Amino acid sequence: MNQVIFDIITNEKIAKDVYKLVLYGDTSGITAPGQFVNIALDGFFLRRPLSVCDWDLSLLTLIYKTVGDGTKALSEMKRGSLDILTGLGNGFDTELCGANPLLIGGGAGVPPMYGLCKRLREMGAAPTVVIGFNGAEDVFYYEEFEKLGALTAVGTADGSFGIRGFVTDVIRALDLSYSGYCACGPEPMLKAVAEELPHIKGQLSFEERMACGFGVCMGCSCKTKYGSKRICKDGPVLKSDEVVW
């Protein structure tokens, strides 16, 4: 875990209540796609955890949805700097994905799939990407995934963009074979995906409200075959066959 001061480069709206924040600073603490950062905001006691969308040697890209006062305050920051804890969580194991993995993101779970897809493409893998939203106004990063060369399919609950239905409906519609899968999204979606793909090795990234962000408070726990695990410290990525639903 590194504590770093990042400078805001851009902070722009890209979909309904969704913002893309690009920051400049030391990203050396980030070592795997799927990790998250914890941002301190003036006037708020708890830091705000956000998944990493993408990073290079000095730029950090975060995509977040305004769901409360904290993220609303963040969306209004167009310049200045932020105190951020980086390199939190375990991230996805790219070696477990295989040659043709399936990447699944639901809503706010889409951003870490981009960083993962980018690294897998660099490794020579051919991922298929399935992303799900409520409606067309919520869709983001569809074209960015396509630019990476990934077969990309979108599902919307109201059918206003792509395939009507949930990500599991899109998976059935594609009817392809995969070497493994990675998913990030709300817990009901993760459970549905695990039930849809019971014979494929999967990695699930859990969305959970975190207080400390590094395993001290025990406020974000998940039941597994090996006992309770802390989403912020032991996760957010867990293997699909260890989770007890």
C-alpha positions in Angstrom: 0.0 0.0 0.0 1.3 3.4 -1.0 0.0 6.8 0.1 0.4 9.2 -2.9 -0.7 12.7 -3.7 -2.1 12.7 -7.3 -2.9 15.8 -9.4 -6.2 15.9 -11.2 -5.7 16.1 -15.0 -9.4 15.7 -16.1 -12.6 14.8 -14.4 -15.4 14.5 -17.0 -18.9 13.0 -17.3 -19.1 10.0 -19.7 -22.5 8.5 -19.0 -25.5 9.0 -16.7 -24.0 9.8 -13.2 -20.7 8.3 -14.4 -17.4 10.2 -14.4 -13.9 9.5 -15.8 -11.1 10.8 -13.5 -7.5 10.9 -14.9 -4.8 11.6 -12.4 -1.0 12.2 -12.5 1.3 10.7 -9.9 3.2 7.7 -8.7 1.4 4.5 -9.7 4.1 2.0 -8.7 1.9 0.6 -5.9 -0.5 -0.8 -8.5 0.6 -4.2 -9.7 -2.4 -6.0 -11.0 -5.7 -5.3 -12.8 -8.6 -5.4 -10.4 -6.9 -3.6 -7.5 -8.5 -0.5 -6.0 -7.6 2.8 -4.5 -9.0 4.7 -1.5 -9.4 8.5 -1.9 -9.5 11.0 1.0 -12.0 13.9 0.4 -12.1 17.1 2.4 -15.1 17.1 4.8 -15.6 13.4 4.8 -14.3 11.1 7.5 -14.1 7.9 5.5 -12.1 7.5 2.3 -13.9 6.4 -0.9 -12.8 3.1 -2.5 -12.7 3.1 -6.3 -11.6 0.3 -8.6 -8.7 1.0 -11.0 -9.7 1.3 -14.6 -6.3 1.7 -16.1 -2.8 2.9 -15.3 0.7 3.4 -16.7 3.9 4.8 -15.1 2.4 8.1 -14.2 -1.3 8.2 -15.1 -4.1 6.7 -13.2 -7.6 6.4 -14.7 -10.6 5.9 -12.4 -14.3 5.6 -13.5 -16.9 6.1 -10.8 -20.6 6.6 -10.4 -22.0 9.4 -8.2 -24.0 7.5 -5.5 -23.7 9.7 -2.5 -22.4 13.0 -1.2 -18.7 11.8 -1.3 -18.7 10.9 -5.0 -20.8 13.9 -5.8 -18.2 16.1 -4.2 -15.5 14.3 -6.1 -17.3 14.8 -9.4 -17.2 18.6 -8.8 -13.4 18.7 -8.5 -11.9 19.8 -11.8 -8.5 20.7 -10.5 -6.3 20.3 -7.5 -4.8 17.2 -5.8 -6.0 14.1 -4.0 -4.6 12.0 -1.2 -4.9 8.4 -2.4 -3.9 5.0 -1.0 -2.9 2.9 -3.9 -2.3 -0.8 -4.6 -5.1 -2.1 -2.4 -6.6 -5.6 -2.8 -5.3 -8.6 -4.7 -6.5 -8.0 -8.3 -7.1 -10.6 -11.0 -4.5 -13.4 -11.7 -4.0 -13.1 -15.5 -2.3 -16.5 -15.6 -5.5 -18.2 -14.6 -7.5 -16.6 -17.5 -6.2 -18.8 -20.3 -6.1 -18.0 -24.0 -9.7 -17.0 -24.6 -11.2 -15.8 -21.3 -14.6 -14.2 -20.8 -14.7 -10.8 -19.0 -18.0 -9.7 -17.5 -18.7 -6.3 -16.0 -22.0 -5.0 -14.6 -22.5 -1.2 -14.2 -19.8 0.1 -11.9 -18.1 -3.3 -12.3 -17.1 -2.4 -15.9 -14.0 -0.2 -15.2 -11.6 -2.9 -13.9 -12.5 -5.2 -16.8 -10.9 -2.6 -19.1 -7.5 -2.7 -17.4 -7.7 -6.5 -17.3 -8.6 -6.7 -21.0 -5.7 -4.4 -21.9 -3.2 -6.6 -20.0 -4.6 -9.8 -21.4 -4.4 -8.5 -25.0 -0.7 -7.5 -24.3 -0.1 -11.1 -23.2 -1.6 -12.4 -26.5 -4.9 -13.6 -25.2 -8.2 -13.1 -27.0 -10.8 -12.1 -24.4 -14.5 -11.8 -25.0 -16.2 -8.9 -23.1 -19.7 -8.8 -21.9 -20.9 -5.6 -20.1 -24.3 -4.9 -18.7 -26.3 -1.8 -17.9 -29.8 -0.6 -17.0 -30.3 1.4 -20.2 -28.6 3.1 -23.2 -27.9 6.3 -21.1 -25.8 4.2 -18.7 -23.5 2.6 -21.3 -19.9 3.5 -21.3 -16.5 2.1 -22.6 -18.1 -0.1 -25.2 -16.0 1.4 -28.0 -12.9 1.4 -25.8 -13.1 -2.4 -25.4 -13.6 -2.8 -29.1 -10.5 -0.7 -29.8 -8.5 -3.2 -27.8 -9.6 -5.8 -30.3 -11.9 -7.7 -27.9 -15.2 -9.2 -29.1 -17.6 -7.0 -27.1 -21.3 -7.5 -26.4 -23.6 -5.2 -24.4 -26.8 -6.0 -22.6 -29.3 -3.6 -21.2 -32.2 -4.4 -18.8 -34.6 -2.3 -20.9 -33.3 -3.4 -24.3 -32.5 0.1 -25.4 -28.9 -0.8 -26.4 -27.5 -4.2 -27.4 -29.1 -7.4 -26.2 -32.2 -7.1 -23.9 -31.6 -8.6 -20.5 -28.8 -9.3 -18.0 -25.2 -10.3 -18.6 -26.2 -13.9 -18.3 -28.7 -13.5 -21.2 -25.8 -12.0 -23.3 -23.6 -15.0 -22.4 -26.3 -17.4 -23.5 -26.8 -15.5 -26.7 -23.1 -15.6 -27.6 -22.9 -19.3 -26.9 -19.1 -19.5 -27.0 -16.5 -21.6 -25.1 -14.0 -20.0 -22.8 -10.8 -20.9 -21.0 -11.9 -19.1 -17.8 -13.9 -16.0 -16.7 -13.5 -12.9 -14.6 -16.5 -10.9 -13.4 -17.1 -7.7 -11.4 -20.4 -6.3 -10.4 -23.1 -6.5 -7.7 -23.3 -9.7 -5.7 -26.6 -11.0 -7.3 -24.9 -10.7 -10.7 -21.8 -12.5 -9.5 -23.9 -15.3 -8.1 -25.9 -15.6 -11.4 -22.7 -15.7 -13.4 -21.2 -18.4 -11.2 -24.4 -20.5 -11.6 -24.4 -19.9 -15.3 -20.8 -21.1 -15.7 -20.4 -23.8 -13.1 -17.8 -25.8 -15.0 -15.4 -22.9 -15.9 -12.8 -21.6 -13.5 -13.7 -18.1 -12.5 -12.5 -15.1 -10.6 -15.1 -12.8 -9.0 -14.5 -9.2 -7.9 -16.9 -8.1 -5.2 -18.3 -4.6 -4.8 -18.5 -3.8 -1.1 -18.6 -0.7 1.0 -15.3 -0.5 2.8 -14.4 1.6 5.8 -10.6 1.2 6.3 -9.8 -0.4 2.9 -6.9 -2.6 4.3 -8.4 -5.3 6.5 -8.4 -3.7 10.0 -12.1 -3.0 10.6 -13.5 -6.4 9.3 -16.5 -4.4 7.9 -16.5 -6.1 4.5 -16.5 -9.9 4.8 -17.6 -12.7 2.5 -18.3 -16.3 3.4 -16.1 -18.8 1.7 -15.3 -22.6 2.1 -12.2 -21.5 4.1 -14.1 -19.2 6.5 -14.8 -15.5 6.2 -12.6 -13.4 4.0 -12.2 -9.6 4.0 -13.1 -8.1 0.6 -10.6 -5.3 1.0 -7.6 -7.4 2.1 -8.2 -11.0 0.9 -10.1 -9.7 -2.1 -11.7 -8.0 -3.8 -11.1 -10.9 -6.2 -12.0 -14.4 -5.0 -12.1 -17.7 -6.9 -15.6 -18.7 -7.9 -15.4 -22.2 -6.4 -14.5 -20.9 -2.9 -17.5 -18.6 -2.4 -20.4 -19.7 -0.3 -23.6 -18.0 -1.6 
